[in-house]
Amino acid sequence: MATKKTLTEIMQTVQDHLGEKVILRTNKGRKKVKIKEGILLETYPAVFIVRIDLGLESERKISYSYSDILTETVEVTLTENDQRIYIS
C-alpha cells in the first residue's frame, strides 16, 4: 500500500494535471459509492474544482478539498493516454 502524502504534495500533483480527464470515486458512506468522470478545472489553496459533463449540453462543477484525497473520501484517477494514475 502506498504511503500517505502531505497535503502540499497532493495539491502540487493536482496542479500538475490541470485540464486532464479524471475519474472520481466518492465514498458517500453506508456502502454508497459514486463514480464520476470529469476534467480538473481549477485549483485553490484549500480546494480543487472538477467539471462534470452530464450530457445533453449540461455540465456541473464540483469542488473537493485536498484533505478528501488524504482521508480517502475521494479517490482521483488520472486517465492520460489510457493509463491510470492514482492520486492518493
PyMOL Python script that loads the backbone (N, CA, C, O; Angstrom):
from pymol import cmd

cmd.read_pdbstr("""\
ATOM      1  N   MET A   1       0.844  -1.191   0.000  1.00  0.00           N
ATOM      2  CA  MET A   1       0.000   0.000   0.000  1.00  0.00           C
ATOM      3  C   MET A   1       0.879   1.240   0.000  1.00  0.00           C
ATOM      4  O   MET A   1       1.909   1.278   0.673  1.00  0.00           O
ATOM      5  N   ALA A   2       0.480   2.234  -0.739  1.00  0.00           N
ATOM      6  CA  ALA A   2       1.262   3.465  -0.840  1.00  0.00           C
ATOM      7  C   ALA A   2       1.195   4.246   0.466  1.00  0.00           C
ATOM      8  O   ALA A   2       0.210   4.167   1.200  1.00  0.00           O
ATOM      9  N   THR A   3       2.243   4.992   0.744  1.00  0.00           N
ATOM     10  CA  THR A   3       2.263   5.811   1.942  1.00  0.00           C
ATOM     11  C   THR A   3       1.442   7.078   1.710  1.00  0.00           C
ATOM     12  O   THR A   3       1.210   7.468   0.566  1.00  0.00           O
ATOM     13  N   LYS A   4       1.013   7.705   2.771  1.00  0.00           N
ATOM     14  CA  LYS A   4       0.226   8.932   2.692  1.00  0.00           C
ATOM     15  C   LYS A   4       1.123  10.102   2.306  1.00  0.00           C
ATOM     16  O   LYS A   4       2.246  10.223   2.796  1.00  0.00           O
ATOM     17  N   LYS A   5       0.629  10.943   1.444  1.00  0.00           N
ATOM     18  CA  LYS A   5       1.366  12.146   1.067  1.00  0.00           C
ATOM     19  C   LYS A   5       0.867  13.311   1.904  1.00  0.00           C
ATOM     20  O   LYS A   5      -0.250  13.279   2.420  1.00  0.00           O
ATOM     21  N   THR A   6       1.666  14.302   2.034  1.00  0.00           N
ATOM     22  CA  THR A   6       1.215  15.507   2.723  1.00  0.00           C
ATOM     23  C   THR A   6       0.269  16.277   1.814  1.00  0.00           C
ATOM     24  O   THR A   6       0.222  16.046   0.606  1.00  0.00           O
ATOM     25  N   LEU A   7      -0.468  17.176   2.400  1.00  0.00           N
ATOM     26  CA  LEU A   7      -1.436  17.953   1.625  1.00  0.00           C
ATOM     27  C   LEU A   7      -0.757  18.792   0.544  1.00  0.00           C
ATOM     28  O   LEU A   7      -1.315  18.964  -0.539  1.00  0.00           O
ATOM     29  N   THR A   8       0.431  19.312   0.818  1.00  0.00           N
ATOM     30  CA  THR A   8       1.106  20.127  -0.193  1.00  0.00           C
ATOM     31  C   THR A   8       1.530  19.282  -1.384  1.00  0.00           C
ATOM     32  O   THR A   8       1.480  19.759  -2.518  1.00  0.00           O
ATOM     33  N   GLU A   9       1.946  18.042  -1.156  1.00  0.00           N
ATOM     34  CA  GLU A   9       2.303  17.166  -2.268  1.00  0.00           C
ATOM     35  C   GLU A   9       1.080  16.802  -3.092  1.00  0.00           C
ATOM     36  O   GLU A   9       1.155  16.731  -4.318  1.00  0.00           O
ATOM     37  N   ILE A  10      -0.039  16.573  -2.429  1.00  0.00           N
ATOM     38  CA  ILE A  10      -1.283  16.264  -3.136  1.00  0.00           C
ATOM     39  C   ILE A  10      -1.716  17.473  -3.965  1.00  0.00           C
ATOM     40  O   ILE A  10      -2.115  17.327  -5.120  1.00  0.00           O
ATOM     41  N   MET A  11      -1.636  18.671  -3.371  1.00  0.00           N
ATOM     42  CA  MET A  11      -2.013  19.889  -4.083  1.00  0.00           C
ATOM     43  C   MET A  11      -1.119  20.085  -5.314  1.00  0.00           C
ATOM     44  O   MET A  11      -1.616  20.440  -6.383  1.00  0.00           O
ATOM     45  N   GLN A  12       0.158  19.865  -5.179  1.00  0.00           N
ATOM     46  CA  GLN A  12       1.080  20.024  -6.304  1.00  0.00           C
ATOM     47  C   GLN A  12       0.775  19.012  -7.408  1.00  0.00           C
ATOM     48  O   GLN A  12       0.832  19.348  -8.591  1.00  0.00           O
ATOM     49  N   THR A  13       0.455  17.780  -7.028  1.00  0.00           N
ATOM     50  CA  THR A  13       0.122  16.755  -8.014  1.00  0.00           C
ATOM     51  C   THR A  13      -1.130  17.138  -8.785  1.00  0.00           C
ATOM     52  O   THR A  13      -1.178  16.982 -10.005  1.00  0.00           O
ATOM     53  N   VAL A  14      -2.144  17.637  -8.089  1.00  0.00           N
ATOM     54  CA  VAL A  14      -3.383  18.060  -8.752  1.00  0.00           C
ATOM     55  C   VAL A  14      -3.100  19.235  -9.677  1.00  0.00           C
ATOM     56  O   VAL A  14      -3.608  19.268 -10.797  1.00  0.00           O
ATOM     57  N   GLN A  15      -2.296  20.202  -9.232  1.00  0.00           N
ATOM     58  CA  GLN A  15      -1.972  21.359 -10.070  1.00  0.00           C
ATOM     59  C   GLN A  15      -1.209  20.957 -11.323  1.00  0.00           C
ATOM     60  O   GLN A  15      -1.386  21.562 -12.381  1.00  0.00           O
ATOM     61  N   ASP A  16      -0.367  19.947 -11.210  1.00  0.00           N
ATOM     62  CA  ASP A  16       0.414  19.489 -12.360  1.00  0.00           C
ATOM     63  C   ASP A  16      -0.454  18.862 -13.450  1.00  0.00           C
ATOM     64  O   ASP A  16      -0.025  18.758 -14.600  1.00  0.00           O
ATOM     65  N   HIS A  17      -1.667  18.446 -13.098  1.00  0.00           N
ATOM     66  CA  HIS A  17      -2.531  17.748 -14.057  1.00  0.00           C
ATOM     67  C   HIS A  17      -3.800  18.539 -14.391  1.00  0.00           C
ATOM     68  O   HIS A  17      -4.820  17.946 -14.743  1.00  0.00           O
ATOM     69  N   LEU A  18      -3.746  19.864 -14.283  1.00  0.00           N
ATOM     70  CA  LEU A  18      -4.906  20.690 -14.640  1.00  0.00           C
ATOM     71  C   LEU A  18      -5.265  20.487 -16.104  1.00  0.00           C
ATOM     72  O   LEU A  18      -4.387  20.384 -16.961  1.00  0.00           O
ATOM     73  N   GLY A  19      -6.552  20.431 -16.379  1.00  0.00           N
ATOM     74  CA  GLY A  19      -7.030  20.271 -17.742  1.00  0.00           C
ATOM     75  C   GLY A  19      -7.105  18.826 -18.202  1.00  0.00           C
ATOM     76  O   GLY A  19      -7.532  18.562 -19.326  1.00  0.00           O
ATOM     77  N   GLU A  20      -6.702  17.891 -17.366  1.00  0.00           N
ATOM     78  CA  GLU A  20      -6.715  16.484 -17.752  1.00  0.00           C
ATOM     79  C   GLU A  20      -7.982  15.791 -17.263  1.00  0.00           C
ATOM     80  O   GLU A  20      -8.621  16.228 -16.305  1.00  0.00           O
ATOM     81  N   LYS A  21      -8.324  14.719 -17.931  1.00  0.00           N
ATOM     82  CA  LYS A  21      -9.519  13.936 -17.595  1.00  0.00           C
ATOM     83  C   LYS A  21      -9.238  13.071 -16.370  1.00  0.00           C
ATOM     84  O   LYS A  21      -8.172  12.468 -16.253  1.00  0.00           O
ATOM     85  N   VAL A  22     -10.215  13.020 -15.453  1.00  0.00           N
ATOM     86  CA  VAL A  22     -10.071  12.232 -14.229  1.00  0.00           C
ATOM     87  C   VAL A  22     -11.332  11.412 -13.987  1.00  0.00           C
ATOM     88  O   VAL A  22     -12.409  11.726 -14.493  1.00  0.00           O
ATOM     89  N   ILE A  23     -11.168  10.362 -13.207  1.00  0.00           N
ATOM     90  CA  ILE A  23     -12.296   9.579 -12.706  1.00  0.00           C
ATOM     91  C   ILE A  23     -12.317   9.759 -11.197  1.00  0.00           C
ATOM     92  O   ILE A  23     -11.310   9.533 -10.526  1.00  0.00           O
ATOM     93  N   LEU A  24     -13.459  10.165 -10.664  1.00  0.00           N
ATOM     94  CA  LEU A  24     -13.611  10.392  -9.232  1.00  0.00           C
ATOM     95  C   LEU A  24     -14.463   9.283  -8.635  1.00  0.00           C
ATOM     96  O   LEU A  24     -15.546   8.977  -9.134  1.00  0.00           O
ATOM     97  N   ARG A  25     -13.967   8.694  -7.576  1.00  0.00           N
ATOM     98  CA  ARG A  25     -14.714   7.667  -6.849  1.00  0.00           C
ATOM     99  C   ARG A  25     -14.940   8.218  -5.454  1.00  0.00           C
ATOM    100  O   ARG A  25     -14.011   8.300  -4.651  1.00  0.00           O
ATOM    101  N   THR A  26     -16.189   8.599  -5.166  1.00  0.00           N
ATOM    102  CA  THR A  26     -16.532   9.272  -3.924  1.00  0.00           C
ATOM    103  C   THR A  26     -17.258   8.328  -2.982  1.00  0.00           C
ATOM    104  O   THR A  26     -18.252   7.705  -3.355  1.00  0.00           O
ATOM    105  N   ASN A  27     -16.754   8.227  -1.754  1.00  0.00           N
ATOM    106  CA  ASN A  27     -17.366   7.399  -0.729  1.00  0.00           C
ATOM    107  C   ASN A  27     -18.413   8.240  -0.004  1.00  0.00           C
ATOM    108  O   ASN A  27     -18.072   9.210   0.673  1.00  0.00           O
ATOM    109  N   LYS A  28     -19.676   7.872  -0.143  1.00  0.00           N
ATOM    110  CA  LYS A  28     -20.773   8.605   0.473  1.00  0.00           C
ATOM    111  C   LYS A  28     -21.245   7.972   1.794  1.00  0.00           C
ATOM    112  O   LYS A  28     -22.218   8.438   2.387  1.00  0.00           O
ATOM    113  N   GLY A  29     -20.576   6.939   2.244  1.00  0.00           N
ATOM    114  CA  GLY A  29     -20.954   6.285   3.494  1.00  0.00           C
ATOM    115  C   GLY A  29     -21.987   5.197   3.295  1.00  0.00           C
ATOM    116  O   GLY A  29     -22.703   5.180   2.294  1.00  0.00           O
ATOM    117  N   ARG A  30     -22.059   4.296   4.244  1.00  0.00           N
ATOM    118  CA  ARG A  30     -23.016   3.187   4.203  1.00  0.00           C
ATOM    119  C   ARG A  30     -22.965   2.429   2.879  1.00  0.00           C
ATOM    120  O   ARG A  30     -23.999   2.132   2.282  1.00  0.00           O
ATOM    121  N   LYS A  31     -21.774   2.126   2.436  1.00  0.00           N
ATOM    122  CA  LYS A  31     -21.539   1.352   1.214  1.00  0.00           C
ATOM    123  C   LYS A  31     -22.072   2.024  -0.049  1.00  0.00           C
ATOM    124  O   LYS A  31     -22.356   1.353  -1.042  1.00  0.00           O
ATOM    125  N   LYS A  32     -22.206   3.358  -0.008  1.00  0.00           N
ATOM    126  CA  LYS A  32     -22.638   4.107  -1.182  1.00  0.00           C
ATOM    127  C   LYS A  32     -21.410   4.737  -1.823  1.00  0.00           C
ATOM    128  O   LYS A  32     -20.670   5.478  -1.175  1.00  0.00           O
ATOM    129  N   VAL A  33     -21.202   4.442  -3.081  1.00  0.00           N
ATOM    130  CA  VAL A  33     -20.056   4.967  -3.815  1.00  0.00           C
ATOM    131  C   VAL A  33     -20.563   5.582  -5.117  1.00  0.00           C
ATOM    132  O   VAL A  33     -21.330   4.956  -5.848  1.00  0.00           O
ATOM    133  N   LYS A  34     -20.134   6.800  -5.400  1.00  0.00           N
ATOM    134  CA  LYS A  34     -20.479   7.477  -6.650  1.00  0.00           C
ATOM    135  C   LYS A  34     -19.228   7.561  -7.502  1.00  0.00           C
ATOM    136  O   LYS A  34     -18.162   7.924  -7.003  1.00  0.00           O
ATOM    137  N   ILE A  35     -19.339   7.234  -8.772  1.00  0.00           N
ATOM    138  CA  ILE A  35     -18.226   7.316  -9.705  1.00  0.00           C
ATOM    139  C   ILE A  35     -18.598   8.314 -10.797  1.00  0.00           C
ATOM    140  O   ILE A  35     -19.637   8.187 -11.445  1.00  0.00           O
ATOM    141  N   LYS A  36     -17.724   9.319 -10.991  1.00  0.00           N
ATOM    142  CA  LYS A  36     -17.980  10.356 -11.981  1.00  0.00           C
ATOM    143  C   LYS A  36     -16.711  10.600 -12.780  1.00  0.00           C
ATOM    144  O   LYS A  36     -15.602  10.394 -12.287  1.00  0.00           O
ATOM    145  N   GLU A  37     -16.886  11.041 -14.017  1.00  0.00           N
ATOM    146  CA  GLU A  37     -15.761  11.423 -14.863  1.00  0.00           C
ATOM    147  C   GLU A  37     -15.836  12.916 -15.115  1.00  0.00           C
ATOM    148  O   GLU A  37     -16.919  13.474 -15.290  1.00  0.00           O
ATOM    149  N   GLY A  38     -14.681  13.556 -15.133  1.00  0.00           N
ATOM    150  CA  GLY A  38     -14.658  14.989 -15.370  1.00  0.00           C
ATOM    151  C   GLY A  38     -13.270  15.463 -15.744  1.00  0.00           C
ATOM    152  O   GLY A  38     -12.374  14.670 -16.030  1.00  0.00           O
ATOM    153  N   ILE A  39     -13.113  16.782 -15.735  1.00  0.00           N
ATOM    154  CA  ILE A  39     -11.848  17.408 -16.083  1.00  0.00           C
ATOM    155  C   ILE A  39     -11.430  18.313 -14.929  1.00  0.00           C
ATOM    156  O   ILE A  39     -12.241  19.086 -14.418  1.00  0.00           O
ATOM    157  N   LEU A  40     -10.159  18.217 -14.515  1.00  0.00           N
ATOM    158  CA  LEU A  40      -9.636  19.103 -13.478  1.00  0.00           C
ATOM    159  C   LEU A  40      -9.629  20.521 -14.031  1.00  0.00           C
ATOM    160  O   LEU A  40      -8.944  20.814 -15.011  1.00  0.00           O
ATOM    161  N   LEU A  41     -10.392  21.389 -13.397  1.00  0.00           N
ATOM    162  CA  LEU A  41     -10.608  22.717 -13.956  1.00  0.00           C
ATOM    163  C   LEU A  41      -9.734  23.773 -13.293  1.00  0.00           C
ATOM    164  O   LEU A  41      -9.003  24.485 -13.982  1.00  0.00           O
ATOM    165  N   GLU A  42      -9.794  23.887 -11.973  1.00  0.00           N
ATOM    166  CA  GLU A  42      -9.071  24.929 -11.250  1.00  0.00           C
ATOM    167  C   GLU A  42      -8.593  24.398  -9.907  1.00  0.00           C
ATOM    168  O   GLU A  42      -9.133  23.431  -9.370  1.00  0.00           O
ATOM    169  N   THR A  43      -7.561  25.058  -9.376  1.00  0.00           N
ATOM    170  CA  THR A  43      -7.103  24.742  -8.029  1.00  0.00           C
ATOM    171  C   THR A  43      -7.066  26.021  -7.205  1.00  0.00           C
ATOM    172  O   THR A  43      -6.793  27.105  -7.722  1.00  0.00           O
ATOM    173  N   TYR A  44      -7.340  25.877  -5.942  1.00  0.00           N
ATOM    174  CA  TYR A  44      -7.279  26.963  -4.972  1.00  0.00           C
ATOM    175  C   TYR A  44      -6.500  26.452  -3.772  1.00  0.00           C
ATOM    176  O   TYR A  44      -6.204  25.260  -3.701  1.00  0.00           O
ATOM    177  N   PRO A  45      -6.161  27.320  -2.830  1.00  0.00           N
ATOM    178  CA  PRO A  45      -5.344  26.862  -1.691  1.00  0.00           C
ATOM    179  C   PRO A  45      -5.955  25.716  -0.878  1.00  0.00           C
ATOM    180  O   PRO A  45      -5.213  24.911  -0.314  1.00  0.00           O
ATOM    181  N   ALA A  46      -7.273  25.623  -0.803  1.00  0.00           N
ATOM    182  CA  ALA A  46      -7.889  24.581   0.014  1.00  0.00           C
ATOM    183  C   ALA A  46      -8.694  23.569  -0.776  1.00  0.00           C
ATOM    184  O   ALA A  46      -8.961  22.476  -0.278  1.00  0.00           O
ATOM    185  N   VAL A  47      -9.092  23.910  -2.011  1.00  0.00           N
ATOM    186  CA  VAL A  47      -9.957  23.026  -2.793  1.00  0.00           C
ATOM    187  C   VAL A  47      -9.521  22.994  -4.250  1.00  0.00           C
ATOM    188  O   VAL A  47      -8.751  23.841  -4.702  1.00  0.00           O
ATOM    189  N   PHE A  48     -10.029  22.001  -4.977  1.00  0.00           N
ATOM    190  CA  PHE A  48      -9.869  21.956  -6.421  1.00  0.00           C
ATOM    191  C   PHE A  48     -11.237  21.697  -7.034  1.00  0.00           C
ATOM    192  O   PHE A  48     -12.110  21.108  -6.397  1.00  0.00           O
ATOM    193  N   ILE A  49     -11.416  22.140  -8.270  1.00  0.00           N
ATOM    194  CA  ILE A  49     -12.718  22.067  -8.925  1.00  0.00           C
ATOM    195  C   ILE A  49     -12.635  21.145 -10.129  1.00  0.00           C
ATOM    196  O   ILE A  49     -11.687  21.198 -10.912  1.00  0.00           O
ATOM    197  N   VAL A  50     -13.655  20.296 -10.260  1.00  0.00           N
ATOM    198  CA  VAL A  50     -13.748  19.354 -11.374  1.00  0.00           C
ATOM    199  C   VAL A  50     -15.038  19.648 -12.130  1.00  0.00           C
ATOM    200  O   VAL A  50     -16.102  19.800 -11.528  1.00  0.00           O
ATOM    201  N   ARG A  51     -14.932  19.727 -13.470  1.00  0.00           N
ATOM    202  CA  ARG A  51     -16.114  19.931 -14.318  1.00  0.00           C
ATOM    203  C   ARG A  51     -16.619  18.570 -14.761  1.00  0.00           C
ATOM    204  O   ARG A  51     -15.895  17.806 -15.399  1.00  0.00           O
ATOM    205  N   ILE A  52     -17.870  18.271 -14.419  1.00  0.00           N
ATOM    206  CA  ILE A  52     -18.515  17.010 -14.756  1.00  0.00           C
ATOM    207  C   ILE A  52     -19.472  17.248 -15.919  1.00  0.00           C
ATOM    208  O   ILE A  52     -20.331  18.126 -15.842  1.00  0.00           O
ATOM    209  N   ASP A  53     -19.334  16.478 -16.992  1.00  0.00           N
ATOM    210  CA  ASP A  53     -20.219  16.582 -18.144  1.00  0.00           C
ATOM    211  C   ASP A  53     -21.396  15.644 -17.923  1.00  0.00           C
ATOM    212  O   ASP A  53     -21.216  14.434 -17.789  1.00  0.00           O
ATOM    213  N   LEU A  54     -22.603  16.205 -17.885  1.00  0.00           N
ATOM    214  CA  LEU A  54     -23.804  15.411 -17.634  1.00  0.00           C
ATOM    215  C   LEU A  54     -24.530  15.031 -18.917  1.00  0.00           C
ATOM    216  O   LEU A  54     -25.583  14.396 -18.862  1.00  0.00           O
ATOM    217  N   GLY A  55     -23.995  15.404 -20.058  1.00  0.00           N
ATOM    218  CA  GLY A  55     -24.658  15.098 -21.320  1.00  0.00           C
ATOM    219  C   GLY A  55     -25.735  16.115 -21.632  1.00  0.00           C
ATOM    220  O   GLY A  55     -26.099  16.931 -20.786  1.00  0.00           O
ATOM    221  N   LEU A  56     -26.241  16.059 -22.852  1.00  0.00           N
ATOM    222  CA  LEU A  56     -27.292  16.972 -23.300  1.00  0.00           C
ATOM    223  C   LEU A  56     -26.939  18.434 -23.034  1.00  0.00           C
ATOM    224  O   LEU A  56     -27.781  19.215 -22.590  1.00  0.00           O
ATOM    225  N   GLU A  57     -25.690  18.794 -23.307  1.00  0.00           N
ATOM    226  CA  GLU A  57     -25.206  20.156 -23.184  1.00  0.00           C
ATOM    227  C   GLU A  57     -25.314  20.731 -21.777  1.00  0.00           C
ATOM    228  O   GLU A  57     -25.472  21.941 -21.615  1.00  0.00           O
ATOM    229  N   SER A  58     -25.231  19.890 -20.773  1.00  0.00           N
ATOM    230  CA  SER A  58     -25.231  20.391 -19.399  1.00  0.00           C
ATOM    231  C   SER A  58     -23.978  19.900 -18.689  1.00  0.00           C
ATOM    232  O   SER A  58     -23.460  18.820 -18.972  1.00  0.00           O
ATOM    233  N   GLU A  59     -23.516  20.711 -17.773  1.00  0.00           N
ATOM    234  CA  GLU A  59     -22.341  20.350 -17.010  1.00  0.00           C
ATOM    235  C   GLU A  59     -22.507  20.857 -15.584  1.00  0.00           C
ATOM    236  O   GLU A  59     -23.386  21.666 -15.285  1.00  0.00           O
ATOM    237  N   ARG A  60     -21.635  20.357 -14.715  1.00  0.00           N
ATOM    238  CA  ARG A  60     -21.699  20.711 -13.304  1.00  0.00           C
ATOM    239  C   ARG A  60     -20.276  20.857 -12.797  1.00  0.00           C
ATOM    240  O   ARG A  60     -19.388  20.106 -13.202  1.00  0.00           O
ATOM    241  N   LYS A  61     -20.060  21.796 -11.935  1.00  0.00           N
ATOM    242  CA  LYS A  61     -18.750  21.978 -11.327  1.00  0.00           C
ATOM    243  C   LYS A  61     -18.848  21.559  -9.864  1.00  0.00           C
ATOM    244  O   LYS A  61     -19.728  22.012  -9.133  1.00  0.00           O
ATOM    245  N   ILE A  62     -17.936  20.691  -9.452  1.00  0.00           N
ATOM    246  CA  ILE A  62     -17.925  20.183  -8.079  1.00  0.00           C
ATOM    247  C   ILE A  62     -16.567  20.468  -7.478  1.00  0.00           C
ATOM    248  O   ILE A  62     -15.539  20.278  -8.129  1.00  0.00           O
ATOM    249  N   SER A  63     -16.560  20.928  -6.231  1.00  0.00           N
ATOM    250  CA  SER A  63     -15.290  21.188  -5.561  1.00  0.00           C
ATOM    251  C   SER A  63     -15.030  20.111  -4.511  1.00  0.00           C
ATOM    252  O   SER A  63     -15.946  19.614  -3.856  1.00  0.00           O
ATOM    253  N   TYR A  64     -13.755  19.770  -4.376  1.00  0.00           N
ATOM    254  CA  TYR A  64     -13.295  18.806  -3.382  1.00  0.00           C
ATOM    255  C   TYR A  64     -12.103  19.405  -2.666  1.00  0.00           C
ATOM    256  O   TYR A  64     -11.356  20.186  -3.255  1.00  0.00           O
ATOM    257  N   SER A  65     -11.915  19.055  -1.412  1.00  0.00           N
ATOM    258  CA  SER A  65     -10.737  19.521  -0.691  1.00  0.00           C
ATOM    259  C   SER A  65      -9.620  18.499  -0.835  1.00  0.00           C
ATOM    260  O   SER A  65      -9.863  17.324  -1.110  1.00  0.00           O
ATOM    261  N   TYR A  66      -8.401  18.963  -0.645  1.00  0.00           N
ATOM    262  CA  TYR A  66      -7.255  18.069  -0.734  1.00  0.00           C
ATOM    263  C   TYR A  66      -7.270  17.056   0.414  1.00  0.00           C
ATOM    264  O   TYR A  66      -6.741  15.951   0.285  1.00  0.00           O
ATOM    265  N   SER A  67      -7.875  17.440   1.525  1.00  0.00           N
ATOM    266  CA  SER A  67      -7.965  16.509   2.646  1.00  0.00           C
ATOM    267  C   SER A  67      -8.923  15.359   2.344  1.00  0.00           C
ATOM    268  O   SER A  67      -8.818  14.298   2.959  1.00  0.00           O
ATOM    269  N   ASP A  68      -9.859  15.551   1.404  1.00  0.00           N
ATOM    270  CA  ASP A  68     -10.721  14.447   0.970  1.00  0.00           C
ATOM    271  C   ASP A  68      -9.889  13.335   0.339  1.00  0.00           C
ATOM    272  O   ASP A  68     -10.181  12.154   0.526  1.00  0.00           O
ATOM    273  N   ILE A  69      -8.857  13.711  -0.404  1.00  0.00           N
ATOM    274  CA  ILE A  69      -7.969  12.720  -1.006  1.00  0.00           C
ATOM    275  C   ILE A  69      -7.132  12.054   0.071  1.00  0.00           C
ATOM    276  O   ILE A  69      -6.937  10.839   0.053  1.00  0.00           O
ATOM    277  N   LEU A  70      -6.632  12.863   1.023  1.00  0.00           N
ATOM    278  CA  LEU A  70      -5.786  12.327   2.093  1.00  0.00           C
ATOM    279  C   LEU A  70      -6.540  11.332   2.963  1.00  0.00           C
ATOM    280  O   LEU A  70      -5.982  10.311   3.364  1.00  0.00           O
ATOM    281  N   THR A  71      -7.802  11.619   3.257  1.00  0.00           N
ATOM    282  CA  THR A  71      -8.605  10.738   4.107  1.00  0.00           C
ATOM    283  C   THR A  71      -9.314   9.645   3.320  1.00  0.00           C
ATOM    284  O   THR A  71     -10.072   8.855   3.884  1.00  0.00           O
ATOM    285  N   GLU A  72      -9.063   9.603   2.011  1.00  0.00           N
ATOM    286  CA  GLU A  72      -9.620   8.588   1.112  1.00  0.00           C
ATOM    287  C   GLU A  72     -11.134   8.646   0.995  1.00  0.00           C
ATOM    288  O   GLU A  72     -11.775   7.634   0.713  1.00  0.00           O
ATOM    289  N   THR A  73     -11.712   9.829   1.212  1.00  0.00           N
ATOM    290  CA  THR A  73     -13.127  10.034   0.955  1.00  0.00           C
ATOM    291  C   THR A  73     -13.356  10.125  -0.548  1.00  0.00           C
ATOM    292  O   THR A  73     -14.404   9.726  -1.055  1.00  0.00           O
ATOM    293  N   VAL A  74     -12.348  10.661  -1.258  1.00  0.00           N
ATOM    294  CA  VAL A  74     -12.388  10.772  -2.712  1.00  0.00           C
ATOM    295  C   VAL A  74     -11.120  10.134  -3.264  1.00  0.00           C
ATOM    296  O   VAL A  74     -10.015  10.415  -2.801  1.00  0.00           O
ATOM    297  N   GLU A  75     -11.295   9.278  -4.253  1.00  0.00           N
ATOM    298  CA  GLU A  75     -10.157   8.701  -4.964  1.00  0.00           C
ATOM    299  C   GLU A  75     -10.132   9.320  -6.355  1.00  0.00           C
ATOM    300  O   GLU A  75     -11.122   9.268  -7.084  1.00  0.00           O
ATOM    301  N   VAL A  76      -9.002   9.904  -6.716  1.00  0.00           N
ATOM    302  CA  VAL A  76      -8.858  10.552  -8.015  1.00  0.00           C
ATOM    303  C   VAL A  76      -7.949   9.686  -8.875  1.00  0.00           C
ATOM    304  O   VAL A  76      -6.838   9.340  -8.475  1.00  0.00           O
ATOM    305  N   THR A  77      -8.434   9.344 -10.053  1.00  0.00           N
ATOM    306  CA  THR A  77      -7.661   8.552 -11.001  1.00  0.00           C
ATOM    307  C   THR A  77      -7.495   9.362 -12.274  1.00  0.00           C
ATOM    308  O   THR A  77      -8.478   9.747 -12.907  1.00  0.00           O
ATOM    309  N   LEU A  78      -6.250   9.620 -12.647  1.00  0.00           N
ATOM    310  CA  LEU A  78      -5.962  10.331 -13.889  1.00  0.00           C
ATOM    311  C   LEU A  78      -5.967   9.339 -15.031  1.00  0.00           C
ATOM    312  O   LEU A  78      -5.424   8.241 -14.909  1.00  0.00           O
ATOM    313  N   THR A  79      -6.572   9.715 -16.133  1.00  0.00           N
ATOM    314  CA  THR A  79      -6.601   8.833 -17.299  1.00  0.00           C
ATOM    315  C   THR A  79      -5.881   9.520 -18.438  1.00  0.00           C
ATOM    316  O   THR A  79      -6.515  10.134 -19.296  1.00  0.00           O
ATOM    317  N   GLU A  80      -4.566   9.425 -18.455  1.00  0.00           N
ATOM    318  CA  GLU A  80      -3.804  10.012 -19.546  1.00  0.00           C
ATOM    319  C   GLU A  80      -3.239   8.901 -20.413  1.00  0.00           C
ATOM    320  O   GLU A  80      -2.606   7.968 -19.919  1.00  0.00           O
ATOM    321  N   ASN A  81      -3.477   9.014 -21.714  1.00  0.00           N
ATOM    322  CA  ASN A  81      -3.012   8.025 -22.689  1.00  0.00           C
ATOM    323  C   ASN A  81      -3.484   6.610 -22.337  1.00  0.00           C
ATOM    324  O   ASN A  81      -2.737   5.644 -22.491  1.00  0.00           O
ATOM    325  N   ASP A  82      -4.714   6.500 -21.870  1.00  0.00           N
ATOM    326  CA  ASP A  82      -5.328   5.230 -21.480  1.00  0.00           C
ATOM    327  C   ASP A  82      -4.563   4.519 -20.361  1.00  0.00           C
ATOM    328  O   ASP A  82      -4.701   3.307 -20.191  1.00  0.00           O
ATOM    329  N   GLN A  83      -3.763   5.258 -19.605  1.00  0.00           N
ATOM    330  CA  GLN A  83      -3.107   4.718 -18.423  1.00  0.00           C
ATOM    331  C   GLN A  83      -3.762   5.352 -17.211  1.00  0.00           C
ATOM    332  O   GLN A  83      -4.188   6.506 -17.257  1.00  0.00           O
ATOM    333  N   ARG A  84      -3.841   4.609 -16.149  1.00  0.00           N
ATOM    334  CA  ARG A  84      -4.454   5.135 -14.940  1.00  0.00           C
ATOM    335  C   ARG A  84      -3.383   5.431 -13.903  1.00  0.00           C
ATOM    336  O   ARG A  84      -2.550   4.584 -13.579  1.00  0.00           O
ATOM    337  N   ILE A  85      -3.427   6.666 -13.387  1.00  0.00           N
ATOM    338  CA  ILE A  85      -2.516   7.099 -12.352  1.00  0.00           C
ATOM    339  C   ILE A  85      -3.367   7.529 -11.168  1.00  0.00           C
ATOM    340  O   ILE A  85      -4.242   8.384 -11.309  1.00  0.00           O
ATOM    341  N   TYR A  86      -3.121   6.949 -10.013  1.00  0.00           N
ATOM    342  CA  TYR A  86      -3.910   7.230  -8.823  1.00  0.00           C
ATOM    343  C   TYR A  86      -3.251   8.320  -8.000  1.00  0.00           C
ATOM    344  O   TYR A  86      -2.043   8.284  -7.765  1.00  0.00           O
ATOM    345  N   ILE A  87      -4.038   9.284  -7.565  1.00  0.00           N
ATOM    346  CA  ILE A  87      -3.567  10.295  -6.637  1.00  0.00           C
ATOM    347  C   ILE A  87      -4.072   9.892  -5.264  1.00  0.00           C
ATOM    348  O   ILE A  87      -5.278   9.889  -5.015  1.00  0.00           O
ATOM    349  N   SER A  88      -3.158   9.555  -4.384  1.00  0.00           N
ATOM    350  CA  SER A  88      -3.558   9.174  -3.017  1.00  0.00           C
ATOM    351  C   SER A  88      -2.464   9.497  -2.051  1.00  0.00           C
ATOM    352  O   SER A  88      -2.607   9.252  -0.853  1.00  0.00           O
TER     353      SER A  88
END
""", "prot")
cmd.dss("prot")
cmd.show_as("cartoon", "prot")
cmd.util.cbc("prot")
cmd.orient("prot")
